[in-house]
Amino acid sequence: MRCKLVLLTFLIFLINFLYSQQNNIKFQSYSVQNGLSSNTIETLVQDKYGYLWIGTELGLNKYNAHSFLKITDDSNIYNMAIINCMASADSIMWIGTNKFGVLKYNHFKEDFVAIKQGALEYSIHALYTDYNQTLWVGSNKGVFVFDADKNALIAVKINVTTTEIVNCFVADKHIGVLAGSDGNGILKYDLNKKEFNKIEIANLPQQIKTFCLTREGKLWVGTWNKGVYVIDPISFTILDHYMASNDSGSVLSSNIITKIIQDSRNNIWIGTINGGLILHNPSENSFSTYKANEYDSFSLPSNSITDVYEDANENIWLASHGGGMSYFNYQTHQFSQYSRIQNEINTLKNNNVTSFSENNDGHVLIGTDGGGVDEFDEYTGGFKTVRSFNTTFGNFILDIKPENSETVWMATWNDGLIRYSTLENRIEAKLHIENKRLNSNNLKSLCNNDSLLFILTHSKLGINIYNKLNDIVYNKENQGKFPSELFDIPWCSQVLVDSKNRIWIASYYGLYMFDGENVKSFFAEKSNPNTLSSNNIYTIFEDYQKELWIGSTGGLDKLVEEDSLIKFEQYSQLYHLPLYIKSIINDEFGMFWLGSNEGLVKFDKETNTHNLFTKADGIYMDEFNERACYKTKSNRLYFGGNSGFISFLPSKIQKHSFIQPVVIHDFYLYNNKQTPRKGDLLTKSLAETDNITLEYRHKMIGFGFNSPSFGLDNNVNYQYILEGFEDNWHAIENQTKVTFTNLKPGGYTLKVRAYHNNEDEFTQDALDIVVKPPFWQTWWFIILSIILVSLIVYLLFLYRLRNIRLFNSKLKALVKQKTLQIITEKKKNEAEEKEKHRLILKQKELEADRLEQEKEIIKMKNELLTKELKQKQNDVDRKNAELTSLAMKATSANELISQLNGKLSELENESDTGLQKKIATIKREIDMNLKNQQDWNQFDKLFNEIHDNFLNRLKEQFEDLNAKDLQFCAYLRMNMSSKDIAQLLSISLKGTEKARWRLRKKLDLKSETDLGAFIIRY
């Protein structure tokens, strides 16, 4: 019973181990959806330039790591079923077809030539070159060798009585040439007799499908339906035999073997029909089987493997029936990636991995956002679901932090805080809103520090601080001894207690620090490189040297303390690290590992250098999650994301960036690809050409290039320069072709280089280009042109000389004629000049008389004006006298009115008789005064005449002026003194000043304006 239990335990371990092996290896697959002609592929081979040739049931394809090219040719190769391909050392590609024999493809001419054996239609089952570079051909019609001189296949005799079908060859100087037949076992070539003879090996099946001669000198033989035999090729004895059976000790998954190879690492790869792919590790003497799984996109697409091939980059390529093509790269095996596989029991329950922890058994607890917690055994690769959680509770785990060796804390979404016993597999306690302990059930992350547990909520509610000793929760409602600012920080992402016992809070709105007394804040400033790169912070980390690092949407920042001053160094900007750093951790060697939006980053802070690991390195992670990283006791690192998680030993990780040499392989003229078969520009393949000569009329040319670096996930970058045309290199994105137009005649060199990540490590190809000048710029055309131009110039010179002589004779006659005309014209002009002079003198005399008369007239006008002025002056003097008289009369009238006022005052004391007499006297005096008022009207009229209608203009502009105001203005215009004006107006001098003030107000004069000057100028 105990033996059975041990055996059962071993089987369970073996199943888990094999499963983990299968789960960790990721195969990349290609099908007709990617451009293949067919999903049924028989053969794979890589040519001298690194391109992969793929033989399908519907023709031949070529893969350049970017796209698939369906090969077409006049021989209708695209309709043929291709069974075998082989690349020889002399740049010849040999193609074996199903019915049409062998095709020879020459890279220099880029053409196919059919090599037939008589009129037979035969299928090629094997193509092989031995140590003497002799081509051996195995077919359904026997064995042939290729005669290069005759360019024909020569039949080789086989001493057997049954079928002569040959499926494979192997050759070595010590064992000679061996052939595997389909019914006669192993055949050996007799060099002397030039024939194959059967080798009798006891118990060896007669249907041989494939050979593999290992570096250790063992011959692995794949059979049809009898598994694999290992034979000593010298003594032809069987060393080992592996078969598939129902026995638990079976290492093969199928007995129908199609292909066996030994890779560069000495591992044996075995392709089977319906049994998938088998990997044998000789150093561990282990066998691993890989099969198709419709729920795993990284598994094999088919269980029927027809060919296995290793290329120059150590990629393992697999051809299959119905599944297309797949490949595996050892470099991608450095990282173990785990994700949920549908319909599998032993798998991750949810792909959104948020956190990690470790229990006493060394098993890793994996928190997922939707699948609860899984327990993972990194040795066996097995998963176990934590059974205490179910579909209604605790499925959304956002963080896990250990409390001790047996207990962990779990932050959940919607279920608050959970304390979980890993030893007893049960929940010990819960904190949530319902028991009035937390202010939110939606938690973000945790930080465990001695007696305090910091609990971050995924909201504006900030932090909860749980004192585990007295079982009290502090938050906004119950602040305790903590400052209120500590609980006012919204949308926190992580809390860290550093080696100085300071509390650092990362949030989506900046960084905060509580030193025990005060809360300090730090924010990003665009114009200040000494601040944070971004306020949206994902994580904060303290390394083994007690330095703090911040990961945010702006990249990686380092916190630097100088005395009491805190500043930040923006490492992503300084050292070109990726942005969006979501997780940070140190390995055992002090190296940083960063989860970013571009991939996984290994960063050496001592040298400030980094390596970026992506899908090309085996990390099939679309996005890493915040803070989802962990280092186990065994120094293994874990990173979680939305596609599961990866684990790896940093000491085992190496960065390989092998770049296949870049090749300039295609030439385009006006976007039409040129080949040696289509025109005279190329005499051989452009890949084999060092220079190309173009005509001037070739205005638009293009060149295609490629570096078929399989396994780099198309992450090969290209740059080019056309020397002689430009001085700078140009980066090329998303294409492998450059086009040039209207190049001037001359010599150029096109250089193309390819690199991956590091621009200092690249491969390069170059092509010299000569653009011939047009005929009018050639030396012979220039010499002929010079001679022709010289002759034309000479003839023109003679013609010109003749014309000059003829012109001179005509000119002499013309000069004589013109001389006579000039003399006649001169005499005529002299007479005209004399007459003109006489007329000018006469004109001057008349002009003098006219001026004298004008002087007399002016004199008379002046005398008349003088008389008029005197007359006007007399009139003015007379009118001024009248004005003065009128003014005096007005003065008298005013005096009279004053006297009347006095007399009227006396009347108050007189008797009635005397009163009547005096009143009569006053009336007469008033009548006389009325006559004086008429004198004022006359004054007004006369004043306006003399002073340009002064009073009327003043009245029109200033309507508020009354008669007294106008009189006052008139007296001012006459430049009278205030005393005279007072007498004329019968007012006192003080009344005059008041009158002046009222007049200034009505005229709206400013205080600095003189009234008298204003009136005189008006």
Secondary structure by P-SEA (a helix, b strand, c coil): caaaaaaaaaaaaaaaaaaaaaaabbbbbbcccccccccccccccccccbbbbbbcccbbbbbccccccccccccccccccccccccccccbbbbbcccccbbbbbccccbbbbbbccccbbbbcccccccccbbbbbccccbbbbcccccbbbbbbbccccccccccccccccccbbbbcccccbbbbcccccbbbbbbbccccccccccccccccbbbbbbccccbbbbccccccccbbbbbccccccccccccccccccccccbbbbbbccccbbbbbccccbbbbbbbbcccccccccccccccccccccbbbbbbccccccccccccccbbbbccccccccccccccccccccccccbbbbbcccccbbbbccccccccccccccccccccccccccccccbbbbbbccccbbbbcccccccccccccccccccccccccccccccbbbbbccccccbbbbcccccccccccccccccccccccccccccccccccbbbbbcccbbbbbcccbbbbbbbbcccccccccccccccccccccbbbbbccccbbbbbbcccbbbbbbccccccccccccccccccccbbbbbccccbbbbccccccccccccccccccccccccccccccccbbbbbccccccccccccbbbbbccccccccbbbcccccccccccccccccccccccccccccccccbbbbbcccccccccbbbbbbbcccccbbbbbccccbbbbccccbbbbbbbbbbbccccccccbbbbbbbbbccccccaaaaaaaaaaaaaaaaaaaaaaaaaaaaaaaaaaaaaaaaaaaaaaaaaaaaaaaaaaaaaaaaaaaaaaaaaaaaaaaaaaaaaaaaaaaaaaaaaaaaaaaaaaaaaaaaaaaaaaaaaaaaaaaacccccaaaaaaaaaaaaaaaaaaaaaaaaaaaaaaaaaaaccaaaaaaaaacccccaaaaaaaaaaaacccaaaaaaaacccaaaaaaaaaaaaaaacccccccaaaaaaac
